[in-house]
């Protein structure tokens, strides 16, 4: 009997040792490292371009002034090419001209334009004696010289703040020529379907039309049409080209 008890005791002890050996050490959970925050998006460039005065007589000078932010390069066309981010130039244009400044940076591209109107005086009466009469400038030519293209942001049809003064200048000329009929053409860049871009171009053309009517241009003189992504002014697949194609242009009507 004593031997049986001893055997049972040995068996129990061996079982306890076996159970103790089966236990696994469970490591404490280590918290996952916090991911680093994503770097902030590069700010979009901005640029302003101004001409003082905006209208002058032939032979007079004007000052072109620009200021770009968040840009790595700035170009002014025509004539200047690459310039510093901020600067001024004294210019003496011989005819009316529109200058366009384009700022490019890590955050994209921005542009602004300004126009200088050069008034060319008529020659004195004595100078016209025994000379051919000066050629008559047609209203269509005056229209092209004075009416400026309006640009839009991507997938937008509202008037950009930097385009308001340009449209106001257009409206002033059109109000002074109330019999001139014209067409507002809406365009889009190549991104998106053809059907969508036709609709976007139509919205842009009608936004410009509504702006001109509020400025006092006769509604009966305005017709709108959308060409969507057709008739691009450039075909490069980059933002600088896309921004030039997102526009509302004007052509004389009949």
ZIBEL-V17372 format. One record per pair of residues at least 12 apart in sequence whose ideal C-beta (glycine too) atoms are under 10 Angstrom apart, sorted by the first residue. I is the first residue (numbers start at 0). J is the second residue. D is the distance in Angstrom with one decimal. If there is no record, write none. Layout:
((I/J/D) (I/J/D))
This chain:
((40/105/9.0) (40/106/7.0) (41/69/7.4) (41/104/6.9) (41/105/3.7) (41/106/3.9) (41/107/8.1) (42/68/7.9) (42/69/4.4) (42/70/10.0) (42/104/7.8) (42/105/8.2) (42/106/4.9) (42/107/9.2) (43/68/9.2) (43/69/6.6) (43/70/9.7) (43/102/9.4) (43/104/7.7) (43/105/9.3) (43/106/4.1) (43/107/5.0) (43/108/8.5) (43/109/6.6) (44/67/6.3) (44/68/6.5) (44/69/4.6) (44/70/4.2) (44/71/8.4) (44/72/9.4) (44/73/8.7) (44/84/9.3) (44/101/9.1) (44/102/4.1) (44/103/6.6) (44/104/4.2) (44/105/8.7) (44/106/6.0) (44/107/6.4) (44/108/6.7) (44/109/4.6) (44/110/9.3) (45/66/8.5) (45/67/7.0) (45/68/4.7) (45/69/6.7) (45/70/8.1) (45/102/7.1) (45/104/9.5) (45/106/9.6) (45/109/5.5) (45/111/8.7) (45/161/8.7) (46/65/6.5) (46/66/7.0) (46/67/4.2) (46/68/7.5) (46/69/9.5) (46/70/6.8) (46/73/6.8) (46/75/9.7) (46/84/8.5) (46/85/9.8) (46/100/5.4) (46/101/7.5) (46/102/4.0) (46/103/9.7) (46/104/9.9) (46/108/9.5) (46/109/5.2) (46/110/6.7) (46/111/5.1) (46/161/8.6) (47/64/8.3) (47/65/6.5) (47/66/5.3) (47/67/8.1) (47/68/9.2) (47/85/10.0) (47/100/8.2) (47/102/9.7) (47/109/9.6) (47/111/5.6) (47/113/9.1) (47/161/7.2) (48/63/7.3) (48/64/7.5) (48/65/4.7) (48/66/8.5) (48/67/9.2) (48/73/9.7) (48/75/7.3) (48/98/6.4) (48/99/7.6) (48/100/4.2) (48/101/9.7) (48/102/9.7) (48/110/8.5) (48/111/4.4) (48/112/6.4) (48/113/4.9) (48/161/9.0) (49/62/8.5) (49/63/7.6) (49/64/5.0) (49/65/7.4) (49/66/8.9) (49/87/9.6) (49/98/9.8) (49/100/9.9) (49/111/8.6) (49/113/5.7) (49/164/9.5) (50/62/7.2) (50/63/5.5) (50/64/7.7) (50/65/9.9) (50/88/9.9) (50/90/8.2) (50/92/9.4) (50/96/9.3) (50/97/9.6) (50/98/6.9) (50/112/9.8) (50/113/4.5) (50/114/7.3) (50/115/4.9) (50/116/9.6) (51/63/8.3) (51/64/7.0) (51/87/9.5) (51/113/9.4) (51/115/9.4) (52/115/8.0) (52/116/9.3) (53/113/7.2) (53/114/6.8) (53/115/6.2) (53/116/6.6) (53/164/9.4) (53/168/8.0) (54/95/8.8) (54/114/9.0) (54/115/7.2) (54/116/4.3) (54/117/7.8) (54/118/6.6) (55/91/9.0) (55/92/8.2) (55/115/6.9) (55/116/7.7) (55/117/6.3) (55/118/6.9) (56/117/7.4) (56/118/5.0) (56/119/8.0) (56/120/6.6) (57/91/9.2) (57/92/8.8) (57/93/6.7) (57/94/8.2) (57/117/5.6) (57/118/6.7) (57/119/4.9) (57/120/6.8) (58/91/7.2) (58/93/8.5) (58/117/9.0) (58/119/9.6) (58/120/9.5) (59/91/7.2) (59/92/9.3) (59/117/8.3) (59/118/9.0) (60/89/5.5) (60/90/6.7) (60/91/4.8) (60/92/9.0) (61/88/9.2) (61/89/7.5) (61/90/5.6) (61/91/7.6) (61/92/7.1) (61/113/9.8) (61/115/5.5) (61/117/9.1) (62/87/5.7) (62/88/7.2) (62/89/5.7) (62/90/7.6) (63/75/7.5) (63/78/9.8) (63/79/8.2) (63/82/9.7) (63/86/8.6) (63/87/6.6) (63/88/4.6) (63/89/7.8) (63/90/5.6) (63/92/9.8) (63/98/6.3) (63/100/8.9) (63/113/7.5) (63/115/8.2) (64/85/8.7) (64/86/7.6) (64/87/4.7) (64/88/8.1) (64/113/9.2) (65/79/9.6) (65/82/7.3) (65/83/9.0) (65/84/8.3) (65/85/6.9) (65/86/6.3) (65/87/7.8) (65/88/8.7) (65/98/8.9) (65/100/5.1) (65/102/8.8) (65/111/7.8) (65/113/9.0) (66/84/7.4) (66/85/4.8) (66/86/8.4) (66/87/9.8) (66/100/9.4) (66/102/9.5) (66/111/9.7) (67/82/9.0) (67/83/8.7) (67/84/4.4) (67/85/6.8) (67/86/9.4) (67/100/7.4) (67/101/9.2) (67/102/4.1) (67/103/9.2) (67/104/8.3) (67/109/7.9) (67/111/9.2) (68/84/7.7) (68/85/9.1) (68/102/7.8) (68/104/8.6) (68/109/9.0) (69/84/9.3) (69/102/7.8) (69/103/10.0) (69/104/4.9) (69/105/7.8) (69/106/5.8) (69/107/9.1) (69/109/8.7) (70/84/5.6) (70/85/9.9) (70/100/9.9) (70/101/9.1) (70/102/3.8) (70/103/6.1) (70/104/4.4) (70/105/9.3) (70/106/8.9) (70/107/9.9) (70/108/8.9) (70/109/7.8) (71/84/8.7) (71/102/8.7) (71/103/6.4) (71/104/4.9) (71/105/7.1) (71/106/9.9) (72/84/8.6) (72/101/8.6) (72/102/7.5) (72/103/5.0) (72/104/7.8) (72/108/9.9) (73/85/8.6) (73/86/8.6) (73/100/6.4) (73/101/7.1) (73/102/5.1) (73/103/7.7) (73/104/9.4) (73/109/9.9) (74/99/8.6) (74/100/7.1) (74/101/5.1) (74/102/8.3) (74/103/7.9) (74/110/9.3) (74/239/9.2) (75/88/8.2) (75/98/5.9) (75/99/7.1) (75/100/4.8) (75/101/7.9) (75/111/10.0) (75/112/9.9) (76/97/9.5) (76/98/7.2) (76/99/5.5) (76/100/8.2) (76/101/7.7) (76/112/9.7) (77/96/7.1) (77/97/8.7) (77/98/7.2) (77/99/8.4) (78/90/8.1) (78/92/9.2) (78/96/8.6) (78/98/8.0) (79/98/7.9) (79/100/8.7) (82/100/8.1) (84/102/7.6) (84/104/9.6) (90/115/7.7) (91/117/9.4) (92/115/5.5) (92/116/9.3) (92/117/5.5) (93/117/6.8) (93/119/8.8) (94/115/9.3) (94/116/9.4) (94/117/5.4) (94/119/7.7) (94/144/8.5) (95/114/7.0) (95/115/6.6) (95/116/4.8) (95/117/5.1) (95/118/8.8) (95/119/9.1) (95/141/9.9) (95/144/5.3) (95/145/7.5) (96/113/9.7) (96/114/7.2) (96/115/5.7) (96/116/8.9) (96/117/7.7) (96/144/9.6) (97/112/5.7) (97/113/7.3) (97/114/4.5) (97/115/7.9) (97/116/9.8) (97/144/9.6) (97/147/6.2) (97/148/8.6) (97/165/9.3) (98/111/9.3) (98/112/6.5) (98/113/5.6) (98/114/7.6) (98/115/7.4) (99/111/7.5) (99/112/4.5) (99/113/8.4) (99/114/9.9) (99/148/9.6) (99/150/9.5) (99/243/8.9) (100/112/7.3) (100/113/8.3) (101/239/6.3) (101/242/8.0) (101/243/9.0) (103/237/9.5) (103/238/8.2) (103/239/6.7) (107/153/9.3) (107/238/5.5) (107/239/9.3) (107/242/8.8) (108/237/8.0) (108/238/4.4) (108/239/4.9) (108/240/9.3) (108/241/8.4) (108/242/5.8) (108/243/9.8) (109/152/9.8) (109/159/10.0) (109/161/8.5) (109/238/9.4) (109/239/9.9) (109/242/7.9) (110/150/6.9) (110/161/8.6) (110/239/8.1) (110/242/6.0) (110/243/7.9) (111/150/9.1) (111/159/9.6) (111/161/5.3) (111/162/8.8) (111/165/9.3) (112/147/7.0) (112/148/8.2) (112/149/9.7) (112/150/8.1) (112/161/8.7) (112/162/8.7) (112/164/10.0) (112/165/6.8) (113/147/9.4) (113/164/8.6) (113/165/8.4) (113/168/9.7) (114/144/9.4) (114/145/8.2) (114/146/9.9) (114/147/6.0) (114/164/9.9) (114/165/7.7) (114/168/6.9) (114/169/10.0) (116/144/8.1) (116/145/7.2) (116/168/9.0) (116/172/9.5) (117/144/9.8) (119/133/9.9) (119/136/9.8) (121/133/7.3) (137/251/9.1) (138/176/6.9) (138/178/8.6) (138/179/6.0) (138/251/7.2) (139/179/8.8) (139/181/9.8) (139/250/9.0) (139/251/4.6) (139/252/9.9) (139/253/9.9) (140/251/9.3) (141/172/8.2) (141/176/7.7) (141/179/8.7) (141/251/9.4) (142/172/8.1) (142/173/8.8) (142/176/7.9) (142/179/6.4) (142/181/6.8) (142/249/7.4) (142/250/8.3) (142/251/4.8) (142/252/9.7) (143/249/8.6) (143/250/8.6) (143/251/7.7) (144/172/9.4) (145/168/7.9) (145/169/7.7) (145/171/9.1) (145/172/4.6) (145/173/8.9) (145/175/9.5) (145/176/9.0) (145/249/9.9) (146/165/9.7) (146/168/8.7) (146/169/5.2) (146/170/9.8) (146/172/6.5) (146/173/7.5) (146/179/9.4) (146/181/7.5) (146/248/8.9) (146/249/4.7) (146/250/9.1) (146/251/8.8) (147/162/9.0) (147/164/9.9) (147/165/5.0) (147/166/8.2) (147/168/6.7) (147/169/5.9) (147/172/9.5) (147/248/9.3) (147/249/8.1) (148/162/9.4) (148/165/8.2) (148/169/9.5) (148/184/9.5) (148/186/9.4) (148/232/9.0) (148/243/8.9) (148/246/5.2) (148/247/7.0) (148/248/5.0) (148/249/7.4) (149/162/5.0) (149/163/9.4) (149/165/6.1) (149/166/5.9) (149/169/7.9) (149/183/9.0) (149/185/9.9) (149/203/8.2) (149/204/9.9) (149/206/9.0) (149/207/5.9) (149/210/8.8) (149/245/9.8) (149/246/6.4) (149/247/4.6) (149/248/8.1) (149/249/8.7) (150/162/6.1) (150/165/8.8) (150/186/9.9) (150/203/9.7) (150/242/6.5) (150/243/7.5) (150/244/9.2) (150/245/6.1) (150/246/5.2) (150/247/8.1) (151/185/9.0) (151/186/8.9) (151/187/8.4) (151/188/9.6) (151/199/8.7) (151/200/9.7) (151/202/9.5) (151/203/5.7) (151/206/8.6) (151/207/9.6) (151/242/8.7) (151/244/9.8) (151/245/4.5) (151/246/6.8) (151/247/7.3) (152/242/8.5) (152/245/7.2) (153/187/9.3) (153/188/7.5) (153/190/7.9) (153/191/9.8) (153/238/8.5) (153/241/7.1) (153/242/8.1) (153/245/6.7) (154/187/8.5) (154/188/9.3) (154/190/8.4) (154/191/7.7) (154/195/9.2) (154/196/9.9) (154/199/7.1) (154/245/8.8) (155/199/8.7) (155/202/9.1) (155/203/8.4) (155/206/9.5) (155/245/8.2) (156/185/8.3) (156/187/9.6) (156/198/9.4) (156/199/6.5) (156/200/8.9) (156/201/8.8) (156/202/3.8) (156/203/4.7) (156/204/8.9) (156/205/8.1) (156/206/5.2) (156/207/9.4) (156/245/9.7) (156/247/9.3) (157/202/9.1) (157/203/9.0) (157/206/6.4) (157/210/10.0) (158/203/9.3) (158/206/6.3) (158/207/7.5) (158/209/9.4) (158/210/6.0) (158/247/9.3) (162/207/9.4) (162/210/9.5) (162/246/9.8) (162/247/9.2) (163/210/8.3) (166/206/9.9) (166/207/6.8) (166/210/5.5) (166/211/7.1) (166/214/7.5) (166/247/9.0) (167/210/8.8) (167/211/9.6) (167/214/6.6) (169/181/9.7) (169/183/10.0) (169/207/8.7) (169/210/9.1) (169/211/7.1) (169/214/8.6) (169/216/8.5) (169/249/7.3) (170/210/7.6) (170/211/5.2) (170/212/9.2) (170/213/8.7) (170/214/3.6) (170/215/6.8) (170/216/5.5) (171/214/7.9) (171/215/9.1) (171/216/9.4) (172/216/9.6) (173/211/6.7) (173/214/8.3) (173/215/8.7) (173/216/4.7) (173/217/8.4) (173/220/7.3) (173/221/8.8) (173/249/9.1) (174/211/9.0) (174/214/7.2) (174/215/5.1) (174/216/5.9) (174/217/8.4) (176/216/9.8) (176/220/9.0) (177/215/9.2) (177/216/7.9) (177/217/5.6) (177/219/9.5) (177/220/7.0) (178/217/8.8) (178/220/7.6) (179/216/9.6) (179/217/9.5) (179/220/6.4) (179/251/6.8) (179/252/8.0) (180/217/9.2) (180/219/8.0) (180/220/4.7) (180/221/7.8) (180/222/7.3) (180/251/7.4) (180/252/3.7) (180/253/6.7) (181/211/9.5) (181/216/9.2) (181/220/6.5) (181/221/6.7) (181/222/7.4) (181/249/5.5) (181/250/6.6) (181/251/5.5) (181/252/5.0) (181/253/9.8) (182/204/8.6) (182/221/8.0) (182/222/4.8) (182/223/7.1) (182/224/5.9) (182/248/8.8) (182/249/7.0) (182/250/5.0) (182/251/7.8) (182/252/5.2) (182/253/9.5) (183/203/8.6) (183/204/4.5) (183/205/7.9) (183/206/9.2) (183/207/5.1) (183/208/5.4) (183/210/9.9) (183/211/7.9) (183/221/6.3) (183/222/7.3) (183/223/4.8) (183/224/7.6) (183/225/9.6) (183/247/5.8) (183/248/7.8) (183/249/6.1) (183/250/8.7) (183/252/9.9) (184/200/7.7) (184/203/9.2) (184/204/6.4) (184/207/9.5) (184/222/9.6) (184/223/7.8) (184/224/5.6) (184/225/7.5) (184/226/6.0) (184/230/8.2) (184/246/8.4) (184/247/6.7) (184/248/4.7) (184/249/7.2) (184/250/6.5) (185/197/8.7) (185/198/9.4) (185/199/7.5) (185/200/3.4) (185/201/5.6) (185/202/7.1) (185/203/4.1) (185/204/3.3) (185/205/7.6) (185/206/8.5) (185/207/7.8) (185/208/9.6) (185/223/6.8) (185/224/7.2) (185/225/4.4) (185/226/7.1) (185/227/7.9) (185/245/9.7) (185/246/8.2) (185/247/5.5) (185/248/8.5) (186/199/8.8) (186/200/5.3) (186/203/7.4) (186/204/8.7) (186/225/7.8) (186/226/5.6) (186/227/7.0) (186/228/7.4) (186/229/7.8) (186/230/6.8) (186/231/7.5) (186/232/8.5) (186/243/9.6) (186/244/5.9) (186/245/6.9) (186/246/5.1) (186/247/7.2) (186/248/6.9) (187/199/4.6) (187/200/5.1) (187/201/9.7) (187/202/9.6) (187/203/7.6) (187/225/8.4) (187/226/8.6) (187/227/5.4) (187/228/5.3) (187/229/9.3) (187/231/9.3) (187/241/9.2) (187/244/7.0) (187/245/6.2) (187/246/8.9) (188/227/9.7) (188/228/6.5) (188/231/7.4) (188/233/9.8) (188/236/9.7) (188/238/9.2) (188/240/7.7) (188/241/4.0) (188/242/7.9) (188/243/8.6) (188/244/4.4) (188/245/5.4) (188/246/9.4) (189/227/9.4) (189/228/4.7) (189/229/9.7) (189/231/6.9) (189/234/8.0) (189/236/7.9) (189/240/9.1) (189/241/7.6) (189/244/7.3) (190/228/8.2) (190/236/9.3) (190/241/7.1) (190/244/9.7) (190/245/9.8) (191/227/8.8) (191/228/7.6) (192/227/9.3) (192/228/9.2) (193/227/6.1) (193/228/6.6) (193/229/8.5) (194/227/8.2) (195/227/8.1) (195/228/9.4) (196/225/8.3) (196/226/8.9) (196/227/3.7) (196/228/4.5) (196/229/8.6) (196/244/9.8) (196/245/9.9) (197/225/5.2) (197/226/7.8) (197/227/3.9) (197/228/8.3) (197/229/8.7) (198/225/7.4) (198/227/7.9) (199/225/7.9) (199/227/7.1) (199/228/9.1) (199/245/8.7) (200/223/9.4) (200/224/8.4) (200/225/3.5) (200/226/5.9) (200/227/4.7) (200/228/8.1) (200/229/8.7) (200/245/9.3) (200/246/9.2) (200/247/8.3) (201/223/7.1) (201/224/8.1) (201/225/3.9) (201/226/9.6) (201/227/8.4) (202/223/9.9) (202/225/8.3) (203/223/9.2) (203/225/7.8) (203/245/7.9) (203/246/7.8) (203/247/5.0) (204/221/9.4) (204/222/9.2) (204/223/4.0) (204/224/6.6) (204/225/5.9) (204/226/9.3) (204/247/5.7) (204/248/9.2) (204/249/9.9) (205/221/9.7) (205/223/5.6) (205/225/9.0) (205/247/9.4) (206/223/9.7) (206/247/7.7) (207/221/8.8) (207/223/8.0) (207/246/9.9) (207/247/4.5) (207/248/9.6) (207/249/8.5) (208/221/5.1) (208/222/8.6) (208/223/5.4) (208/247/9.0) (209/221/9.6) (210/247/9.7) (211/249/9.8) (220/252/7.6) (221/249/9.7) (221/252/8.5) (222/250/9.6) (222/252/5.9) (222/253/9.9) (223/247/9.0) (224/250/9.2) (225/247/9.8) (226/248/9.1) (228/244/7.4) (228/245/10.0) (230/244/8.9) (230/248/8.9) (231/243/8.1) (231/244/4.7) (231/246/9.8) (232/244/6.0) (232/246/7.7) (232/248/9.0))
